[in-house]
């Protein structure tokens, strides 16, 4: 029997989960065994999983799971260097030249396990079968706007947190915008036609902030793109990959510009292919803005688990997208799982 083990997330500020109780019930009905770890942070409570018929395991007990269990989580594992012997489903961030990715792959090589990277679960047309993109864009636009608002008040953005719903997030932003001069506020979104860009556009449009929407046609020339500097906010919604043009060169720090905040929602600063060259590290929930130039100010925000700001909505959306693939876990030698394993082996 195929055994899916849903682990608790051990990453700070991570309340999401990739399987809902309703989805778990469907997997069990299809003949899978489902174990769900207890979690002190998960946005969806354990009672629903119990009612669905899942087995319940102690929090963070996955290292002791049966050898044939497929361990399913979202974000990074603890960086303790231990060999990884199980099959793991998660976002590994290991295939784009990231230094930490090499360390993770070494752990899989040492333990003989396999990584089915969620970013590389693709269908026959090479399109991702599931993504958190919309809510990453939505939350990323909110944080980018927060950074601009902090500048208007002479400071730098402070701690961001979790919201119960997107409506609550919008209400919070509307209240914070009161009294600020928005007459010159506008945004350029690159990747506007994708899921990430759509989420970012929706958030800003809800707040009546003018948005210039670019996608592949507008960036086909390969740059340079001086238009980026003509907007107050720039949101990058393009995944870094070979051939991605540079959108913000190092010189942007001191160039004449209207640009004040860069929201690198794709967030791959340590990738060789990053299109944003004014910074080289992610930012955090406690310190969401990295100031890369003082006068005039230029801040970068690059939080790599943005959908966790809206953990319930983003979890439900993602889990619904992923469930059809999870229902095929008994056939790892074909479909999305076989393609993901091939990608893993190539990089290993």
C-alpha positions in Angstrom: 0.0 0.0 0.0 1.3 3.4 -1.0 2.0 5.4 2.3 2.0 9.2 2.2 3.4 10.8 5.4 2.5 14.5 5.8 5.1 16.0 8.0 4.8 19.1 10.2 6.6 22.1 8.8 9.8 23.1 10.7 10.5 26.3 8.9 9.8 29.5 10.9 6.7 31.4 9.8 5.3 28.4 7.9 1.7 27.4 8.6 0.8 26.0 5.2 0.1 22.4 4.3 -0.2 20.7 0.9 -3.0 18.3 1.7 -6.4 19.2 3.2 -8.6 16.8 5.2 -11.0 16.5 2.2 -8.0 15.6 0.0 -6.8 13.1 2.5 -10.2 11.4 2.5 -10.0 11.1 -1.3 -6.5 9.5 -1.0 -7.7 7.0 1.6 -10.8 6.2 -0.5 -8.4 5.5 -3.4 -6.5 3.0 -1.3 -3.6 5.0 0.0 -2.4 5.0 3.6 -2.1 8.6 4.9 -0.3 9.6 8.1 -0.4 13.2 9.2 1.9 14.6 11.9 0.6 16.7 14.6 1.7 20.3 14.3 1.8 23.2 16.6 1.7 25.7 13.8 -0.4 24.3 10.9 -3.2 26.6 9.8 -5.6 23.6 9.3 -6.3 21.7 12.6 -5.5 18.0 13.1 -9.2 17.1 14.0 -10.2 17.3 10.3 -7.5 14.8 9.4 -8.6 12.4 12.2 -12.1 12.6 10.9 -10.9 11.8 7.4 -9.4 8.6 8.6 -5.7 9.6 8.7 -3.3 8.0 11.1 -1.8 10.7 13.4 1.9 10.8 14.3 3.9 12.9 16.7 5.2 16.2 15.4 8.6 16.0 13.5 8.7 12.2 13.8 9.2 11.7 10.0 12.8 10.6 10.3 11.5 7.4 12.0 8.7 6.8 9.4 8.6 3.4 7.7 11.2 3.1 5.0 8.6 2.9 2.3 6.7 6.0 3.4 6.7 9.0 1.1 7.5 12.1 3.2 5.4 15.1 2.1 6.1 18.7 3.2 6.5 22.1 1.6 9.5 24.0 2.9 13.1 23.1 3.9 14.1 20.3 6.2 16.3 21.1 9.2 19.9 21.7 8.0 21.5 19.1 10.2 23.4 17.3 7.5 21.8 13.9 8.1 21.5 11.5 5.1 18.1 11.4 3.6 16.9 7.9 2.8 13.1 8.3 2.2 11.3 9.5 -0.9 10.6 13.2 -0.2 8.1 15.6 -1.8 8.9 19.2 -1.1 10.3 22.4 -2.5 14.0 21.6 -2.5 15.5 24.8 -4.2 18.3 22.6 -5.3 18.4 22.7 -9.1 19.4 26.3 -10.0 22.9 26.4 -8.7 22.0 27.5 -5.1 24.8 26.7 -2.6 22.3 25.2 -0.1 20.9 23.1 -2.9 24.3 21.3 -3.3 24.2 20.5 0.4 20.7 19.0 0.1 21.6 16.9 -2.9 24.6 15.6 -1.0 22.3 14.5 1.8 20.1 12.6 -0.7 23.2 11.0 -2.3 24.5 9.9 1.1 21.1 8.4 2.2 20.0 7.0 -1.2 16.7 8.9 -1.0 14.8 10.7 -3.8 13.6 14.3 -4.1 10.3 14.9 -6.0 10.7 18.7 -6.2 7.3 20.3 -6.2 8.6 23.1 -8.5 9.4 20.4 -11.1 6.2 18.4 -11.0 5.1 19.0 -14.6 2.6 17.6 -17.1 3.3 16.4 -20.7 3.6 20.0 -21.9 6.2 20.9 -19.2 3.7 23.0 -17.3 3.6 22.9 -13.5 0.7 20.9 -12.1 0.4 23.0 -9.0 1.8 26.3 -7.7 1.3 28.7 -4.9 1.9 31.5 -7.4 -1.3 33.5 -7.1 -1.0 33.9 -3.4 2.7 34.6 -3.6 2.0 37.4 -5.9 -0.9 38.7 -3.8 1.1 38.7 -0.6 4.3 39.9 -2.3 2.5 42.9 -3.7 1.2 43.7 -0.2 4.7 43.5 1.3 6.2 45.6 -1.5 3.5 48.3 -0.8 4.3 48.1 2.9 7.9 48.9 2.1 6.9 52.0 0.1 4.5 53.2 2.9 7.3 52.9 5.4 9.5 55.1 3.2 6.8 57.7 3.1 6.9 57.8 6.9 10.7 58.2 6.9 11.5 54.6 7.9 11.9 51.1 6.7 9.3 48.3 6.8 8.8 46.5 10.0 7.6 43.0 10.8 4.9 41.4 8.6 2.6 38.6 9.8 -0.2 36.2 9.1 -3.7 37.2 8.1 -6.8 35.1 8.5 -8.0 36.0 5.0 -7.2 38.1 1.9 -10.1 40.5 2.9 -8.4 41.1 6.3 -5.1 41.9 4.5 -6.8 44.4 2.1 -8.5 46.1 5.0 -5.2 46.4 6.8 -3.5 48.0 3.8 -6.4 50.4 3.1 -6.2 51.7 6.7 -2.4 52.1 6.4 -2.7 54.0 3.2 -5.0 56.7 4.6 -3.3 60.0 4.7 -0.5 59.1 2.3 0.0 60.9 -1.0 -0.5 58.2 -3.7 -0.5 60.6 -6.7 2.9 59.4 -8.0 2.5 55.8 -6.9 2.5 53.2 -9.7 3.8 49.7 -10.4 5.4 47.6 -13.1 4.8 43.9 -13.0 6.9 41.6 -15.2 5.3 38.2 -15.6 1.9 39.8 -15.3 0.1 37.1 -17.3 1.2 34.3 -15.0 -0.3 33.1 -11.7 2.1 35.2 -9.6 1.6 38.3 -11.7 -2.1 37.9 -11.6 -2.1 37.8 -7.9 0.1 40.8 -7.6 -2.1 42.7 -10.1 -5.3 41.8 -8.3 -4.0 43.1 -4.9 -2.8 46.4 -6.3 -5.8 46.9 -8.5 -8.1 46.4 -5.5 -6.3 49.3 -3.9 -6.6 51.5 -7.0 -2.9 51.6 -7.7 -2.0 51.9 -11.4 -0.3 48.8 -12.8 1.8 48.4 -16.0 1.6 44.8 -17.0 4.5 43.2 -18.9 5.1 39.7 -20.0 7.2 37.7 -22.6 6.4 40.1 -25.5 7.6 43.2 -23.6 10.9 41.5 -22.4 11.7 39.6 -25.6 14.4 42.2 -26.6 16.6 41.0 -23.7 17.0 44.5 -22.3 18.1 46.9 -21.0 14.7 48.0 -19.6 14.9 51.6 -18.4 11.1 51.6 -17.9 11.6 49.6 -14.7 13.3 52.7 -13.2 10.3 54.9 -14.2 7.9 53.2 -11.8 7.6 53.5 -8.0 7.3 49.8 -7.5 8.7 46.9 -9.6 7.5 43.4 -9.0 9.4 40.5 -10.5 7.2 37.5 -11.1 9.5 35.6 -13.5 11.2 32.5 -12.3 15.0 32.7 -12.7 16.2 30.3 -15.4 19.0 30.2 -18.1 18.4 33.0 -20.5 16.3 35.2 -18.2 17.3 38.8 -19.0 18.5 41.3 -16.3 15.7 43.6 -15.3 17.5 45.6 -12.6 21.3 46.0 -13.1 23.7 46.9 -10.3 23.8 50.4 -11.6 20.2 51.0 -10.7 21.2 51.9 -7.2 22.7 55.1 -8.4 20.9 55.7 -11.7 18.3 58.4 -11.9 15.1 56.7 -11.0 11.6 57.0 -9.8 11.9 53.4 -8.5 11.7 53.0 -4.7 10.9 49.4 -4.0 11.7 46.1 -5.7 9.5 43.2 -4.9 11.4 40.1 -6.0 8.5 37.7 -5.6 10.2 35.0 -7.6 12.9 35.3 -5.0 16.0 33.5 -6.3 18.8 35.9 -5.2 21.5 33.3 -5.0 20.7 31.7 -8.3 23.1 32.3 -11.1 20.2 33.5 -13.3 18.6 36.1 -10.9 17.4 39.1 -13.0 17.8 41.4 -10.0 21.4 42.4 -9.5 21.2 44.9 -6.7 21.0 42.3 -3.8 22.1 38.8 -3.0 20.1 37.5 -0.1 16.5 36.9 0.9 14.7 39.0 3.4 12.6 37.9 6.4 9.3 38.3 8.1 11.0 40.3 10.9 13.0 42.4 8.4 11.1 42.3 5.1 13.0 45.2 3.5 16.7 45.3 2.6 17.9 48.8 1.9 20.4 48.8 -0.9 20.7 52.6 -1.4 19.8 55.5 0.9 19.2 58.7 -1.1 16.8 58.3 -2.8 15.9 55.1 -0.9 15.8 51.8 -2.7 14.5 48.8 -0.8 14.3 45.2 -1.9 11.8 42.7 -0.4 12.4 39.0 -1.2 10.6 36.7 1.2 10.7 33.1 0.0 7.5 31.8 1.7 5.1 34.7 1.0 1.9 32.5 0.7 2.2 31.7 4.4 0.9 35.2 5.1 -2.5 33.8 3.9 -2.0 30.1 5.0 -5.6 28.9 4.8 -6.5 30.2 1.4 -3.1 29.4 -0.1 -3.1 25.8 1.3 -6.6 25.1 0.1 -5.8 26.4 -3.4 -2.6 24.5 -3.7 -3.9 21.3 -2.3 -6.7 21.3 -4.8 -4.3 21.7 -7.7 -1.9 19.0 -6.4 -4.5 16.3 -5.4 -4.9 14.8 -8.9 -1.1 14.1 -8.9 -1.1 12.7 -5.4 -3.8 10.3 -6.5 -1.3 8.8 -8.9 1.4 8.1 -6.3 1.0 4.4 -6.7 2.5 4.8 -10.1 5.8 6.5 -9.5 7.3 5.1 -12.7 5.1 7.2 -14.9 3.7 10.7 -15.3 4.6 13.6 -13.1 6.5 11.5 -10.6 8.7 9.9 -13.2 9.5 13.2 -14.8 10.4 14.7 -11.4 12.7 11.8 -10.6 14.5 12.1 -13.9 15.1 15.8 -13.1 16.4 14.9 -9.7 18.8 12.3 -11.0 20.1 14.7 -13.6 21.1 17.2 -10.9 22.3 14.6 -8.5 
